Amino acid sequence: MKDKDLITSLIRPEIHALQAYHVPDSAGLIKLDAMENPYSWPEALKQEWLEMLRDVPINRYPDPSARSLRAQLKQSLEVPADMDVLLGNGSDELIQLILLGVARPGAVVLAPTPTFVMYKMIATFVGMRFVGVPLATDFGLDLAAMRATIQQHQPAVVFLAYPNNPTGNLFDEQAIETLLRESPGLVVVDEAYHAFAQRSFMDRLGQHDNLLVMRTLSKQGLAGLRLGILAGDPAWLAEFDKLRLPYNINSLTQASAGFALKHKDVLDEQATRLRAERARLLQDLAALSGVQVWPSAANFILFRTAKPADAVFTALRQQGVLIKNLSGAGGVLANCLRVTVGTPEENAAFLAAL
Ligand SMILES: *Cc1c(COP(=O)(O)O)cnc(C)c1O
């Protein structure tokens, strides 16, 4: 490119300054970096799925509102009867739709930090201001600071990952209730790890006009489908639906997710196994010297090493194990790493390498 000036004159400076979301190469490695479910389906179930896909009319556009899948999800996720769901190409797209809807000049997105990085990234994409409120030292909400900052900045949206990524903890329920009452704007409770936490604000949707609950099938074993779910009052969802690009949920995803939900017992059984593995991995990590570990309600574990985390991360990768190095963020995450709970064999390989 000869004319770099054209780029800098056209592209907004806050976008030019960004780094694209980085996904490291995992070829040949034991992949414990992205909270994927390590299990696939039994062979017979795979066959049944492929048979079903044979009849999906891919020459036609998908059902634009994914009516049948939405009905299935409402039931499966126990969405209250008077509420509805809006589907996104991953919950990332739903975060984008919400923020597109509220992004007026000067509008603020607020979240406790550290948290899921996409809240801030997408706020930047749509030209909103992101305000982070540091978590308390135990990674709980600093309620006084949250209340004061909400008071000061009047955020259009507050995001609460429940449980939080990358810390793995569930925030105090009463603290969230307080924030729901005191927030002038929307409060999105992001329950991406619901299968592993088994705690939810879904049944409180009718109690707060400003509450939305977000889920995803990604962490439960269907990351490749890209399906996020936003549950809430139909009046809110109707607004965000206007911003949704037509046919955002493709036919193969609609059919496959519908199929998977019919066999939800398989996914649930895998989640149960992963919760048991999480307890074992937590115990084994805690028994190592030079490792500080935090309890988790998700399918990953945050830990800190006495040795520099960068070196630990590199040495693990050299031994064929890919986890997530969070150390670059500094602050409370200095020398912290995050490992996804894998199969017993993968976890053993990780522990041996560590
Ligand atoms: C992984 C994750 C998501 C993203 O989910 P997708 O549906 O795959 O886009 C959302 N929120 C949190 C807190 C996550 O950790």
The ligand as a MOL file (V3000), in Angstrom:
LIG
                    3D

  0  0  0     0  0            999 V3000
M  V30 BEGIN CTAB
M  V30 COUNTS 15 15 0 0 0
M  V30 BEGIN ATOM
M  V30 1 C -17.0880 -16.8680 25.3450 0
M  V30 2 C -17.9390 -15.7760 25.8730 0
M  V30 3 C -18.9370 -15.1900 25.0940 0
M  V30 4 C -18.9560 -15.3670 23.5860 0
M  V30 5 O -19.7390 -16.3170 23.1450 0
M  V30 6 P -20.0810 -16.5650 21.6190 0
M  V30 7 O -21.5090 -16.9330 21.7100 0
M  V30 8 O -19.1940 -17.6720 21.1960 0
M  V30 9 O -19.8830 -15.3060 20.8180 0
M  V30 10 C -19.7740 -14.2560 25.6610 0
M  V30 11 N -19.6040 -13.8720 26.9330 0
M  V30 12 C -18.6440 -14.3830 27.7100 0
M  V30 13 C -18.5020 -13.9230 29.1150 0
M  V30 14 C -17.7710 -15.3420 27.1970 0
M  V30 15 O -16.7710 -15.8070 27.9600 0
M  V30 END ATOM
M  V30 BEGIN BOND
M  V30 1 1 1 2
M  V30 2 1 2 3
M  V30 3 2 2 14
M  V30 4 1 3 4
M  V30 5 2 3 10
M  V30 6 1 4 5
M  V30 7 1 5 6
M  V30 8 2 6 7
M  V30 9 1 6 8
M  V30 10 1 6 9
M  V30 11 1 10 11
M  V30 12 2 11 12
M  V30 13 1 12 13
M  V30 14 1 12 14
M  V30 15 1 14 15
M  V30 END BOND
M  V30 END CTAB
M  END
